[in-house]
Amino acid sequence: MTEGVATANAALRTRRRPRWRISEHPYIWVAPLTLLLLATYVYPAVEVVRFSFTNATLLNPEYEYTLRSYQALQRNTSLGGLLWITFLFVFASVVFQLLLGLLIALALNRGVNRNLPGVSVVRIVILSSWIVPGVAAGIVWQLIFSEASYGFLNSLLRDVGLPPVKWLSRPDIAIWSAVIANIWRGTAFSMILLYAGLVIIPKSLYEAAAVDGASAWRQFWYVTLPQLRPILLINTILISIFTLNTFDLILALTGGGPGRATEVLSLYAYNLVFRNFDLANGSVIAVVLLAISVVFTFFYIRLLPKENET
Amino acid sequence: MAEVSVRKLIKRFGQFEVVHGIDFDVTDGEFMVLVGPSGCGKSTTLRMIAGLETVSDGEISINGELVNDVPPRDRDIAMVFQDYALYPHMSVKQNLGFGLKMRDMPRAKIEEAVQRTADILQIRELLDRKPKQLSGGQRQRVAIGRAIAREPQLFLFDEPLSNLDAKLRVEMRTQIKRLHIAFNATSIYVTHDQTEAMTLADRIVVLRGGVIEQVGTPDQLYNHPVNRFVAGFIGSPTMNFIDAELAESAGEASIVFNDGQTLPLTAAQRQSYASHKGQKVLFGVRPEHLTNVFTAENRGGAGLVPIEIPVEIVEPLGADTLVFSKLGGSEIVSRVAGSADLRPGTRIPVHVDMSRTHLFDPETGVRLTAT
């Protein structure tokens, strides 16, 4: 009986093999994912570029092709301010996410090495801030920054006898409030990446450095940092792209205000399309964002270790 | 130059004690090898001397100064690691100079020391390479160079050759020995390989299960092992052990095996073992003392006893041949002349050099001596 089954199996294999062998028909295997990526990534991107060359609005299904939106961009006097706000938001977020992420990763790594209890709890708590949706994070931080009587930070300040701060209503402070909220949300990602980088640094390097006479600080400077360098660079570029595209958190926190003090490029694009129904001009801003991201991605690819390097 | 003294040293990992209070001294300029099977606590002991592991109890002193709580960087030691632990992002030159840089030596001095070290180890042409561009043997050289560039008072080696292939291992072994002869620096070397221990050491500490079995020169360990473990651990192939009885035969004190075969004792042995007469013993003889080769040492000696052994398996090594055989009911190995044409199933005449044999207590494993 087993013999019969074996023959049947063999027959099945010989019948199926030629058609499905991946080396002979790679496209069949690659097709599903290719279609999925085309539909969800490439098609929308192409559409955005296409709409940027039209005068389309969400109010009128008819449109024609034109370069007017790009000409409008050149005349747009608010663009400089938007770019500056975006730069501040991205730069400050990236710097502090990296620093805090590295500090927490170092502390966690030390905790694991010393078998301290509760390390995994800390990790989960920090990660939970990362999985909170941007809009929800924005609302939570709005409660924290709120200048009403229930505002968390201001009531703390009141308790210690300090005057309240206009976290969200003063333009020069509101941008930093947005940055703080975004740092809180994004630090976990850097922490995880850098922690993974720390774990793979061989312990014997630290032992060799200790015997060689390096203090803890010099061990960090001469062993940890150089060993983390590739991951630090990749981390920087990834979170730069993430932050550049962040608008949900700001939308919920300040809506871009007061005035336009916290309106970053991605939020501007969102406002143009979904508030002004101006699909064409929104698409132009989206194309600008895309271009900046492509530049970052280019650096990212350059920095990734090549396959023939180990 | 340094003296190291280890007193009642204990290491616990949690509830688990791995080093059970050991004592030994390393004198100035001595090459001391800690040897033993894996898990015997030799690496842990070395790491405590380096300051990389805390001391649970007991004392470690360097030059009379208690260093239990001194961090590694202040012990003026250098260490060569099993996996080399070269800094991957630094060139060979930077690796060699790192220890000096950490001691804030002026740049010119560092450069000078690096060049000198590179000359000694013949790695001048590798100075600008990164560790990953080096072969295993070259990495090992750089690791040793990193240690000697600083001219520390104490060298520690943690199984430095175990990642190398056999040929390179022998080469590097000689190199380390040469360096020790040249610098005469106090060194502590950990290995599980008894050949490495025997060839390199001035003195050897044999460890098992976190306790010291014996401390002595290679010659002492080989010729006067204190117990069965040391006798079996030192020497390759390992010593043959045969159950026997110390009995009277034809009016003379003899070794009588379980199958009735007897070997007469030498006069000296008859005297030393007099008090053990009638006792069950473990008879120990090294393969090289169960041979058909006459040497300057054993020729005409009083203790040569001719016997015949059956040939079961033959392992020719060229210079000599190992014959796997049976004696007194136990499996044994003997080392015979390389040219002998041996066939399994035949018998071969050999002689036992009784003056080089040992008797052990079958219960405790302790070597029997005159009492």
Interface residues (C-beta under 8 A of the other chain):
Chain A: P202 S204 L205 E207 A208 A209 A210 V211 D212 G213 A214 S215 R218 Y222 V223 P226 Q227 R229 T310
Chain B: A50 G51 L52 P71 P72 R73 I77 A78 M79 F81 D83 A85 L86 Y87 P88 H89 M90 F98 G99 M102 R103 K132 R146 R150 L156
